[in-house]
């Protein structure tokens, strides 16, 4: 047996022994030994193998699989720029705490020095965006290597944080020397077997001590802000203290009696917040979407406490009072009127939104978000794209506590969202819906490139197509003073025929021209399909102004502003 084949077979076997069940592979020459070993493992039922020709899509597919399953997922690529194309997914995994094991095939050092084809410097290629990096020694036909190879896989799996409080990506660079395919000889100088019990070569205990708990909670006038996946424990904790619970996804996935579904609206209303400013905010996770959340966390009159897993905690204005890994317990007497004021404002905001949206054109972002959320079957997975869709979902104020939400909010980019949704849907194993903008969809249209042997998810992907970057219409550059430059450098209209694009990939496309079309298209059916809703981006800024005015008037009428403090 040649050394590269022996090494690849051992690495794959040890990955399986370390709990890896999903592997994403991009084809190449230098990673051929790993590809063949993975294909054999797939044939005998040891792994589920996914093949993607685009490494960026492969990385985000692995990200979606790992994020939803909570288990480490391996992504394998060849050398050169192939490895660089995984960087966006690695960055998202780092910031979102997702356990990825990245195996990058490489040339041996002597070929790198000779300037071999498809060679770049892959040492620490992802910089500080990985929890651990190592490069294996070039495989040789000598004893002692089986234990070494297996040990390094155990190190990689442990460093990814699987099963621990803080998780993230790791890189193992694997230089492989020719021959890169099996030579028909099975002889080797030592046993290549793993442990006889079928387990990992090295059993490792948890790297972290039991999580620290918050100690500074003291006020009955506090707010719980859920920035990451919604947490039932956090909802129960807030209920004991009488704190309102707000989430960056509005009411989607938000449970508990203290849920304030219109929380993102309330934080954006100075007239309400001046009279109902919390003394403390406990933020669980890493907020990224809303400016009003950043303003609250930067308010020097509000004490900010974070539940966060590592040193990269968010710190607007650098005024965070305490960071801990768990909520712990708090002995605070609840103030019933504090929660009641937030709940009255919530009811008023939602009623005003319902009325305002009834009068708007159905093909607007918040209206479409409402219809999608209403159509979700119980226990569905909902994947929200970045930019406007994630805001529309939060501002549409639908309460769906029975739905699980996934967002790429680590680095908060639009890249890789189609592939992430496919991976998340495959891991979820049930009905999955996604809401994406047109630029997000086009940016990862390679995520639709599924070969005939690939696993296909039960995923309905709704694309809100307003022909460009609608999010910028709501930002400063969308103001009338920037009208001359806006379309070319911010609006970026594309005119792409999404139906033709889907047809080229063999993906079902449904055009929803009216409310009834969308309602029918959202009925669950197995398989992967794209539902397109077209809209006019020019109306977006005015729509949001009208919704803001309606909500503001209703909330201040219900609970009062500064002159009517509770």
C-alpha positions in Angstrom: 0.0 0.0 0.0 1.4 3.4 -0.8 1.7 5.9 2.0 -0.9 8.4 0.8 -3.6 5.7 0.6 -2.7 4.3 4.0 -2.8 7.8 5.6 -6.1 8.7 4.0 -7.8 5.4 5.0 -6.7 5.9 8.6 -7.8 9.5 8.8 -11.2 8.7 7.5 -11.6 5.7 9.9 -10.6 7.8 12.9 -12.9 10.7 11.9 -15.8 8.2 12.0 -14.7 6.9 15.4 -14.7 10.5 16.6 -18.4 10.9 15.8 -18.2 12.3 12.3 -21.2 11.2 10.2 -21.4 14.0 7.6 -18.6 14.9 5.2 -18.6 17.4 2.3 -16.1 16.9 -0.4 -15.0 19.0 -3.3 -13.2 17.1 -6.1 -9.5 17.6 -7.0 -6.4 15.7 -7.8 -4.2 16.3 -4.7 -7.1 15.2 -2.4 -7.7 12.0 -4.4 -6.6 9.6 -1.6 -9.1 11.2 0.8 -11.8 11.3 -1.8 -11.4 7.5 -2.5 -11.3 6.7 1.2 -14.5 8.7 1.8 -16.3 7.1 -1.1 -15.5 3.7 0.4 -16.7 4.8 3.8 -19.9 6.0 2.2 -20.5 2.8 0.3 -20.3 0.7 3.6 -22.6 3.2 5.4 -20.2 4.8 7.7 -20.6 8.4 6.5 -23.1 10.4 4.5 -21.0 12.0 1.7 -22.0 15.2 0.0 -20.0 16.3 -3.1 -19.9 20.0 -4.3 -17.8 21.3 -7.2 -17.6 24.8 -5.7 -15.6 24.9 -2.4 -17.4 28.0 -1.2 -20.7 26.2 -1.5 -19.1 23.1 0.1 -18.0 25.1 3.1 -21.4 26.6 3.7 -23.2 23.3 3.2 -20.9 21.9 5.9 -21.7 24.9 8.0 -25.4 24.4 7.7 -25.1 20.7 8.5 -23.0 21.3 11.6 -25.0 24.3 12.9 -28.2 22.4 12.9 -26.9 19.1 14.1 -24.5 20.4 16.7 -22.0 17.7 15.6 -18.7 18.2 13.9 -18.8 18.1 10.1 -15.8 17.6 7.9 -15.1 19.5 4.6 -12.4 18.3 2.3 -10.7 20.1 -0.6 -7.7 20.0 -2.8 -4.7 22.4 -2.7 -4.4 26.0 -3.9 -7.2 28.5 -4.2 -9.6 25.6 -3.5 -8.6 25.9 0.1 -8.9 29.7 0.0 -12.5 29.5 -1.2 -13.4 27.9 2.2 -12.4 31.0 4.0 -15.8 32.7 4.1 -17.5 29.6 5.6 -14.6 29.2 8.1 -15.0 32.8 9.2 -18.8 32.4 9.7 -18.2 29.2 11.6 -15.6 31.0 13.9 -17.9 33.8 14.8 -21.0 31.6 15.1 -19.3 28.9 17.1 -19.9 26.0 14.6 -17.7 22.9 14.8 -16.1 22.4 11.3 -13.1 20.2 10.6 -11.4 21.5 7.5 -9.0 19.0 5.8 -7.0 20.9 3.1 -4.9 18.6 0.9 -1.5 20.1 0.0 1.7 19.5 -1.9 4.7 18.2 0.1 7.2 20.9 1.2 9.7 20.1 -1.5 7.1 20.6 -4.3 6.0 23.9 -2.7 9.5 25.1 -2.8 9.7 24.2 -6.4 6.6 26.3 -7.2 4.4 23.3 -8.1 1.1 23.8 -9.8 -1.9 24.7 -7.7 0.2 25.6 -4.7 -0.3 28.5 -2.2 0.8 28.9 1.4 -1.8 27.0 3.3 -0.1 27.2 6.7 -2.5 29.1 9.0 -4.5 30.0 5.9 -7.5 31.0 7.9 -5.5 33.1 10.4 -7.3 33.7 13.7 -10.6 32.2 12.4 -9.7 28.7 13.5 -9.4 27.3 17.0 -6.5 25.0 16.0 -4.2 24.4 13.1 -1.8 21.6 12.4 0.0 20.1 9.4 0.6 16.4 9.2 4.0 15.1 8.3 4.2 13.7 4.8 3.3 10.0 5.1 6.1 7.5 4.9 6.3 3.7 4.8 7.5 3.2 8.4 6.1 2.2 11.8 4.5 4.5 14.3 2.4 6.5 11.9 -0.9 4.9 12.5 -0.9 6.2 16.1 0.3 9.6 15.0 -2.4 10.0 12.4 -5.1 8.9 14.7 -3.9 11.2 17.5 -4.0 14.2 15.3 -7.6 13.5 14.2 -8.5 13.3 17.9 -6.8 16.6 18.5 -8.7 18.2 15.6 -12.1 16.9 16.8 -11.4 18.0 20.4 -10.2 21.4 19.3 -13.4 21.9 17.3 -15.2 22.0 20.6 -17.8 19.4 19.7 -19.7 18.6 22.9 -18.2 21.7 24.7 -19.7 25.1 25.4 -17.6 27.0 22.8 -17.1 25.4 19.4 -15.5 26.5 16.1 -13.6 25.5 13.0 -10.2 23.8 12.9 -7.8 23.2 10.0 -5.7 20.1 9.4 -3.4 20.6 6.4 -2.5 17.2 4.8 0.5 17.2 2.3 0.1 14.2 0.1 2.8 12.7 -2.1 2.2 10.7 -5.3 1.0 8.1 -6.0 -2.4 9.4 -5.1 -4.5 6.4 -5.9 -4.3 2.8 -4.5 -1.7 0.6 -6.1 -3.6 -2.7 -5.4 -1.2 -3.7 -2.6 -2.7 -4.0 0.9 0.6 -4.7 2.7 1.8 -2.2 5.3 4.6 -2.3 7.8 2.3 -2.1 10.9 -1.3 -2.6 11.8 -3.5 0.3 10.6 -6.4 -0.7 12.9 -7.9 1.6 15.4 -8.9 0.8 19.0 -10.5 -2.6 19.4 -13.6 -1.1 21.1 -14.5 0.9 18.0 -14.0 4.2 19.8 -11.5 7.1 19.2 -7.8 6.5 19.6 -7.7 9.0 22.5 -10.6 9.7 24.8 -10.6 13.3 25.9 -12.5 14.9 28.8 -14.1 18.3 28.5 -11.5 21.0 28.0 -13.6 23.6 29.9 -14.4 23.9 33.5 -18.1 24.2 34.4 -19.4 27.5 33.0 -19.2 30.6 35.1 -22.6 32.1 35.9 -23.8 35.7 36.1 -23.5 37.3 39.5 -24.4 41.0 38.8 -28.2 40.6 38.2 -29.9 42.9 40.7 -32.7 44.9 39.1 -36.4 44.1 38.6 -36.4 46.4 35.6 -34.4 44.4 33.2 -34.6 43.0 29.7 -33.5 39.7 28.3 -32.2 39.9 24.7 -31.8 36.7 22.8 -29.4 37.3 19.9 -28.5 33.7 19.0 -30.7 30.6 18.8 -33.6 31.0 21.2 -33.0 29.5 24.6 -35.8 27.9 26.7 -33.7 28.2 29.8 -33.3 31.9 29.2 -37.1 32.3 28.8 -37.7 30.5 32.1 -35.0 32.6 33.8 -36.6 35.8 32.6 -40.0 34.7 33.7 -38.8 34.2 37.2 -37.5 37.7 37.3 -40.4 39.3 35.5 -38.3 40.6 32.7 -39.5 40.9 29.1 -37.8 38.7 26.5 -36.9 40.2 23.2 -35.2 38.5 20.2 -33.6 39.6 17.0 -35.9 37.3 15.1 -39.0 38.9 16.5 -41.5 36.2 17.5 -40.1 33.4 15.4 -39.0 30.6 17.7 -39.5 32.8 20.7 -41.3 31.0 23.5 -42.2 31.7 27.1 -44.9 33.8 28.8 -42.7 36.9 28.8 -42.1 37.0 25.0 -42.3 40.5 23.6 -42.7 39.8 19.9 -42.5 43.4 18.7 -39.3 44.0 20.7 -37.3 45.3 17.8 -39.9 47.9 17.1 -40.1 49.0 20.8 -36.3 49.5 21.0 -36.5 51.7 17.9 -39.0 54.1 19.5 -37.3 56.8 21.6 -40.6 57.9 23.0 -41.2 54.5 24.5 -37.7 53.7 25.5 -37.1 57.0 27.3 -39.9 56.1 29.7 -39.1 52.4 29.8 -35.4 52.2 29.7 -34.1 49.0 31.4 -31.6 49.3 34.2 -30.0 46.0 33.1 -29.9 44.0 29.9 -28.8 40.4 29.8 -27.8 39.6 26.2 -27.5 35.9 25.3 -25.2 35.5 22.3 -23.9 37.9 19.7 -26.3 40.6 18.4 -25.6 41.7 14.8 -28.7 42.9 13.0 -30.4 46.0 14.5 -28.9 49.4 15.2 -31.4 49.9 18.0 -29.9 46.9 19.8 -26.4 48.3 19.4 -27.6 51.6 20.8 -29.2 49.9 23.8 -26.0 48.0 24.5 -23.9 51.1 24.1 -26.2 53.2 26.4 -24.1 54.2 29.4 -27.2 54.4 31.5 -27.9 50.7 31.0 -25.8 48.0 32.7 -25.0 45.3 30.1 -24.4 41.7 31.1 -23.5 39.1 28.5 -23.9 35.3 28.3 -21.2 34.4 25.8 -18.9 31.5 25.3 -15.5 33.1 24.7 -13.3 36.2 24.7 -14.8 37.6 21.5 -17.8 39.1 23.2 -19.7 42.1 21.7 -19.0 45.3 23.6 -20.6 48.4 22.0 -19.0 51.4 23.8 -16.9 48.9 25.7 -19.2 49.2 28.8 -20.0 45.6 29.4 -20.3 45.0 33.2 -20.0 41.2 33.2 -19.5 38.3 30.9 -20.4 34.7 31.9 -21.0 31.4 30.3 -24.4 30.7 31.9 -27.2 32.6 33.5 -27.0 31.0 36.9 -29.6 32.0 39.5 -30.7 35.5 40.6 -32.6 36.6 43.7 -34.6 39.5 42.4 -38.2 40.4 43.3 -40.2 40.8 40.1 -41.9 44.2 39.4 -45.2 43.1 37.7 -45.9 46.6 36.3 -42.6 46.7 34.5 -43.4 43.6 32.5 -47.0 44.7 32.0 -45.9 48.0 30.4 -43.8 46.1 27.8 -46.6 43.7 27.1 -49.1 46.5 26.6 -46.7 48.1 24.2 -46.2 44.8 22.4 -49.9 44.3 21.9 -50.4 47.8 20.6 -47.5 47.5 18.2 -48.7 44.2 16.8 -52.2 45.5 16.4 -51.0 48.6 14.6 -48.7 46.4 12.4 -51.5 44.1 11.4 -53.7 47.0 10.4 -50.9 48.8 8.6 -49.8 45.8 6.6 -53.4 45.1 5.6 -53.4 48.3 3.6 -50.0 47.7 1.9 -49.4 45.9 -1.4 -49.0 42.2 -0.7 -45.7 42.1 -2.6 -43.7 44.0 0.1 -41.0 42.5 2.3 -42.9 42.5 5.6 -46.1 41.2 4.1 -44.4 38.4 2.3 -42.5 37.6 5.6 -45.8 37.4 7.4 -47.3 35.0 4.8 -44.2 32.8 4.9 -44.2 32.7 8.7 -47.9 31.9 8.8 -47.4 29.0 6.3 -44.7 27.2 8.3 -45.9 23.8 9.5 -45.3 23.1 13.2 -41.7 22.1 14.0 -40.4 23.5 10.7 -37.0 24.9 10.3 -36.9 28.5 9.0 -33.7 29.8 7.4 -33.6 33.6 7.3 -31.3 35.4 4.8 -29.3 38.4 5.8 -30.1 42.0 4.9 -33.8 42.8 4.5 -35.3 39.3 5.0 -34.0 39.0 8.6 -35.3 42.5 9.3 -38.7 41.8 7.7 -39.1 38.7 9.8 -38.4 40.5 13.0 -40.5 43.6 12.2 -43.4 41.5 10.8 -44.1 40.5 14.4 -45.6 37.1 13.9 -45.4 34.8 16.9 -44.2 31.3 16.0 -42.7 29.7 19.1 -43.0 26.3 17.5 -40.5 27.0 14.7 -36.7 26.7 14.8 -34.7 29.5 13.2 -31.3 29.5 11.6 -29.4 32.6 10.5 -25.8 33.1 9.4 -25.2 35.8 11.9 -21.6 35.0 12.9 -20.0 37.2 10.2 -23.5 38.2 8.9 -22.6 38.1 5.2 -24.9 37.1 2.4 -22.5 34.6 0.9 -23.2 30.9 1.1 -26.8 31.2 2.2 -28.3 28.9 -0.4 -25.8 26.2 0.6 -26.3 26.8 4.3 -30.0 26.4 3.9 -29.5 23.1 2.0 -27.2 21.8 4.7 -29.4 23.0 7.5 -32.4 21.3 5.8 -30.6 18.0 5.4 -29.6 18.1 9.1 -33.1 19.0 10.2 -34.6 16.1 8.2 -38.1 17.7 8.0 -39.9 20.6 6.3 -37.6 23.6 5.9 -38.3 27.0 4.5 -35.9 29.9 3.6 -36.6 33.5 2.9 -33.8 35.2 0.9 -33.3 38.4 -1.1 -32.4 38.2 -4.8 -28.8 39.2 -4.3 -28.3 36.7 -1.5 -29.8 34.0 -3.8 -27.7 35.0 -6.8 -24.5 35.3 -4.7 -24.7 31.5 -4.0 -26.5 30.2 -7.0 -23.9 27.5 -7.2 -25.6 26.1 -4.1 -28.2 24.8 -6.6 -25.6 22.7 -8.4 -26.6 19.3 -7.1 -25.5 16.2 -8.9 -27.9 13.3 -9.5 -26.4 11.3 -6.7 -26.6 14.0 -4.1 -29.0 14.2 -1.2 -31.8 16.6 -1.8 -33.5 18.5 1.1 -37.2 19.2 1.7 -36.6 22.9 1.2 -38.9 25.6 -0.1 -36.7 28.7 -0.8 -38.7 31.9 -1.2 -36.7 34.6 -3.1 -38.0 38.2 -2.6 -36.8 39.7 -5.9 -36.7 43.5 -6.0 -33.9 43.5 -8.5 -31.0 44.7 -6.4 -29.8 45.7 -2.9 -33.0 46.8 -1.2 -31.3 47.1 2.2 -29.4 50.2 1.1 -32.7 52.0 0.4 -33.2 52.0 4.2 -29.7 53.2 5.0 -28.2 56.7 4.8 -27.1 56.2 1.2 -30.7 55.6 0.3 -31.6 59.2 1.0 -32.7 61.5 -1.8 -29.4 63.5 -1.7 -27.6 60.3 -3.0 -30.1 59.6 -5.8 -27.6 60.1 -8.6 -25.2 57.5 -7.5 -27.5 55.1 -5.7 -28.6 52.7 -8.4 -25.2 52.0 -9.9 -23.1 51.5 -6.7 -25.8 50.5 -4.1 -29.0 49.4 -5.8 -27.0 47.2 -8.3 -30.0 46.0 -10.5 -29.2 42.7 -12.3 -32.2 41.8 -14.3 -31.5 38.1 -14.0 -34.1 35.6 -15.0 -34.4 33.4 -11.9 -36.7 30.9 -13.7 -34.1 30.3 -16.4 -31.4 30.0 -13.7 -33.4 27.4 -11.8 -34.2 25.5 -15.0 -30.5 25.3 -15.9 -30.0 23.5 -12.5 -33.1 21.4 -12.8 -34.7 23.0 -9.8 -38.4 23.6 -9.7 -39.3 27.3 -10.0 -42.7 28.9 -9.0 -43.5 32.5 -9.7 -46.0 34.0 -7.2 -47.7 37.0 -8.9 -50.4 37.4 -6.3 -51.4 36.4 -2.8 -53.2 33.3 -3.8 -50.1 32.1 -5.8 -47.9 32.5 -2.8 -50.3 30.8 -0.5 -50.5 27.8 -2.8 -46.7 27.7 -3.4 -46.1 27.6 0.4 -48.0 24.4 0.9 -45.5 21.9 1.9 -44.3 19.4 -0.7 -41.1 17.3 -0.5 -38.1 18.3 -2.5 -36.2 21.4 -3.3 -37.9 24.3 -5.1 -37.7 28.1 -5.5 -40.6 30.4 -5.1 -40.0 33.9 -6.6 -41.9 37.0 -5.5 -41.2 40.1 -7.5 -41.4 43.6 -6.0 -40.6 47.2 -6.6 -37.6 48.4 -4.6 -38.5 52.1 -5.1 -41.4 51.8 -2.6 -39.4 50.3 0.2 -38.3 53.4 2.1 -41.8 54.9 2.1 -43.3 51.6 3.4 -41.0 51.5 6.4 -41.7 55.1 7.2 -45.4 54.4 7.2 -45.0 51.3 9.4 -42.8 53.2 11.9 -45.3 56.0 12.1 -48.2 53.6 12.7 -46.4 51.6 15.4 -45.1 54.7 17.2 -48.5 56.3 17.4 -50.1 53.1 18.7 -47.4 52.4 21.3 -47.3 55.9 22.7 -51.1 56.0 22.8 -51.1 52.8 24.8 -48.3 53.3 27.3 -47.2 56.8 26.9 -43.9 58.6 26.3 -41.6 60.4 28.8 -44.5 62.6 30.0 -46.5 59.4 31.0 -43.8 57.3 32.6 -45.1 54.3 34.5 
